[in-house]
Amino acid sequence: MRPADELRDAVDEYLAALSFTSDLGELTETMRYPLEAGGKRIRPVLCLAVAEAAGGSVENALPAAAALELVHTFSLVHDDLPALDDDDERRGRPSAHVVFGEGVALLAGDALLAEALRLALTYDASAVARELVDSTLGMIGGQFRDITGDDSDLASVHRLKTGRLFLAGVRMGLETAGVSESERPPWLAFGDEVGLLFQVVDDLLDGDGYVERLGVDGARQLALECADRARAELDRVDADTSVLRELVDVLIVRTG
Amino acid sequence: MRPADELRDAVDEYLAALSFTSDLGELTETMRYPLEAGGKRIRPVLCLAVAEAAGGSVENALPAAAALELVHTFSLVHDDLPALDDDDERRGRPSAHVVFGEGVALLAGDALLAEALRLALTYDASAVARELVDSTLGMIGGQFRDITGDDSDLASVHRLKTGRLFLAGVRMGLETAGVSESERPPWLAFGDEVGLLFQVVDDLLDGDGYVERLGVDGARQLALECADRARAELDRVDADTSVLRELVDVLIVRTG
C-alpha cells in the first residue's frame, strides 16, 4: 500500500502530464492555472487509496482520480466568478478570472468539466463516466441550494455540494478495482462519513457552517463521531485499509 | 422517412418529457426555460434525419439528438452571460440570467452540459458520449478563439464554434444507426458542408461574419456552393436522403 503522500505525488504527476484537446488552443493555459495551484488532492487520493485497498491498481484508477480533480477544479473556477462567490483569491493566488478575465475563466471551467468526462470515458465500461456525471449533477444541485439560501437542511446541502464528489471517489475506486455491488455497502458508508468529516473540518477551519450551527465544541464532537463511524465501516471490510485510516487521521488532526 | 417538421416535433416532445436529476431541485426550472424557448432544433433534427436515412430508427437516436440540443442550450446560456456576450434577450424573451440571476444561470448551464452527458451515456456503447464530449470541447475552443479576437482564420473559428456540433449530429446519427467507419466519409463531408452553410446563412441574416468578409453577394455565393457540395456528398450515399436534402433547401431559402 502506498502512503497518502505518494498517492498525492502520483496525482500531481499525472495531472502535470495530462494532454488536453488541441482544439482548445491557449484556453488550456487558463485550465492549467487553477489545476496547478496544488491543493490537497484529497478526492483523487481517496479514489486511489480505495482502489488499491480493494485490490485494484493505482495506475488503472489514475484517470478516474484525475477526472474527479478536474470536476472539483471546474467547480472552484465557476464558484469564484463574480456571478457566484466573487472570490478574488484562491489558495493565496489571484483567482482564474482575475488573471484571465471572466469570460475566459467561464469557458475554462466549462472545458475542465468536459475534459473530466473525456478522461472518464477512456475506460472501456461507462460506469466511471456515469458516476462522474451523476456526482457532478449532485454537486451542482448542492451549489444551487447553497446560493439560493435553501439551506434549511445544512446536512443535505453539504451531502450534495461536498459529499457527492467524495462518495464518487470511493465509487470510482471500487469500480476500477472491479469490486462487486454486493461488497460495496461498507465502502460507500465510509465514503459518506469521510465527505461529512471533510466538511465539518473545513467549517472548523473557516468558523462557519457547522460551527455556526453547533458551536466549536459541537462541531469537533461531530467530527470525532464521523471519524469513529468511518473507521467502524472500514472494520467491516476484509482488506488492508491502513491508508484510508491514515486519511481519516489526517483530517481529524486538522480540527485542532 | 419522416419529414423535418415531424422530426422537430419528436425532438420537442422528447425534450418536454425529459426528466432531470432530482438532486438539481428547482434549478431544473432555469434549465427548462431556455430549452423550451423553441428554436429550429436543427442540430437534433439533422441527427435524427441522418439516423433514419442510414437505416436506423428515430426512437433510438432521440437521446443522442436531445443531448446535442442540451449542449447547444448550455452554450447559449453561458454565451448570454455578461462575462461573455452580455445579451439580455434570446429568441425574443429575456435571457436566463435576466430572469433567474447570473449565478443561477451559470449553474443551469453547467447542469445542462452534465445532463447532456448523462443522456449520451444511456447508450450501451460509449461512442455517442465520446463524440458529444469531443464536439463540446471543439465548440468551446471556437468560443475561446471568438472572444479572444484570434479570428484571423474565420473559417477555422466557425468550423469549431458552429461546425463541430453539426458534425456531431451526423456522427451520432450514424453511430446510433450502426453505420461502419468505412461508409462514413460522404456523410461526414455532408455534415461539414451543412455546418458551414448554417453559419453563412446565419451571417447573411445578421449582416456580420462572412458578410463583412465577402459582402452580401459573396456570402450568398458561398452558401450556394456549400449547398451544392452538400448535395453532391449525398449523391455518393446509397440511401434515401430526401429529408437531408430538404434541410439543405430550407437553409438556402433563408438566404433570400
Contacts between the chains, C-beta under 8 A, distances in Angstrom:
chain1	res1	chain2	res2	distance
A	21	B	134	7.1
A	21	B	137	4.3
A	21	B	138	7.3
A	21	B	141	7.1
A	23	B	137	5.9
A	23	B	138	4.4
A	23	B	141	3.7
A	23	B	142	7.7
A	23	B	160	5.8
A	23	B	164	7.8
A	24	B	137	6.3
A	24	B	140	6.7
A	24	B	141	4.5
A	24	B	144	6.8
A	25	B	141	5.7
A	25	B	144	6.3
A	25	B	145	6.3
A	25	B	150	7.5
A	26	B	144	7.6
A	26	B	148	7.6
A	27	B	140	7.1
A	27	B	141	6.5
A	27	B	144	4.3
A	74	B	110	7.9
A	78	B	106	6.1
A	78	B	107	7.8
A	78	B	110	6.5
A	81	B	83	7.0
A	81	B	106	6.8
A	82	B	83	7.9
A	82	B	102	7.9
A	83	B	81	7.0
A	83	B	82	7.9
A	83	B	83	7.1
A	83	B	97	7.9
A	83	B	102	3.7
A	83	B	103	4.7
A	83	B	105	7.8
A	83	B	106	5.1
A	84	B	103	4.7
A	84	B	106	6.5
A	84	B	107	7.8
A	97	B	83	7.8
A	102	B	82	7.9
A	102	B	83	3.7
A	103	B	83	4.7
A	103	B	84	4.7
A	103	B	147	5.2
A	104	B	144	6.9
A	104	B	147	7.1
A	104	B	148	7.1
A	105	B	83	7.8
A	106	B	78	6.1
A	106	B	81	6.8
A	106	B	83	5.1
A	106	B	84	6.5
A	106	B	106	7.4
A	107	B	78	7.8
A	107	B	84	7.8
A	107	B	140	5.6
A	107	B	143	5.8
A	107	B	144	5.3
A	107	B	147	7.6
A	109	B	110	7.7
A	110	B	74	7.9
A	110	B	78	6.5
A	110	B	109	7.7
A	110	B	110	7.6
A	110	B	113	6.8
A	110	B	140	5.5
A	111	B	137	6.3
A	111	B	140	4.8
A	111	B	141	7.9
A	113	B	110	6.8
A	113	B	113	6.2
A	113	B	114	7.1
A	114	B	113	7.1
A	114	B	133	5.5
A	114	B	136	4.8
A	114	B	137	5.0
A	114	B	140	6.7
A	115	B	137	6.9
A	117	B	117	5.4
A	117	B	129	7.5
A	117	B	133	5.0
A	118	B	130	7.5
A	118	B	133	4.7
A	118	B	134	7.1
A	118	B	137	6.9
A	121	B	126	5.5
A	121	B	129	5.8
A	121	B	130	5.3
A	121	B	133	6.4
A	126	B	121	5.5
A	126	B	126	4.7
A	126	B	129	6.9
A	129	B	117	7.4
A	129	B	121	5.8
A	129	B	126	6.9
A	129	B	129	6.5
A	130	B	118	7.6
A	130	B	121	5.3
A	133	B	114	5.5
A	133	B	117	5.0
A	133	B	118	4.7
A	133	B	121	6.4
A	134	B	21	7.1
A	134	B	118	7.1
A	136	B	114	4.8
A	137	B	21	4.3
A	137	B	23	5.9
A	137	B	24	6.3
A	137	B	111	6.4
A	137	B	114	5.0
A	137	B	115	6.9
A	137	B	118	6.9
A	138	B	21	7.3
A	138	B	23	4.4
A	140	B	24	6.7
A	140	B	27	7.1
A	140	B	107	5.6
A	140	B	110	5.5
A	140	B	111	4.9
A	140	B	114	6.7
A	141	B	21	7.1
A	141	B	23	3.7
A	141	B	24	4.5
A	141	B	25	5.7
A	141	B	27	6.5
A	141	B	111	7.9
A	142	B	23	7.7
A	143	B	107	5.8
A	144	B	24	6.8
A	144	B	25	6.3
A	144	B	26	7.6
A	144	B	27	4.3
A	144	B	104	6.9
A	144	B	107	5.3
A	145	B	25	6.3
A	147	B	103	5.2
A	147	B	104	7.1
A	147	B	107	7.6
A	148	B	26	7.5
A	148	B	104	7.1
A	150	B	25	7.5
A	160	B	23	5.8
A	164	B	23	7.8
